[in-house]
């Protein structure tokens, strides 16, 4: 018992957070985040990833070969 007042306070705070939307100063937020302009940067975050196709060709291992070797050893 005695939790009614605390619960009412939590509900009041939750409703205030849910329904109250203060005016946001987007310019100030942009300065705090350190971005230079809203459209700066590339639209695709994966543009600057390195090309791994050389490694894929070099290290591509067929699992079928290993299975055939295992089967040959089991039969012996």
Buried (B, 14 or more C-beta within 10 A) or exposed (E): EEEEEEEEEEEEEEEEEEEEEEEEEEEEEBEEEEEEEEEEEEEEEEEEEEEEEEEEEEEEEEEEEEEEEEEEEEEE
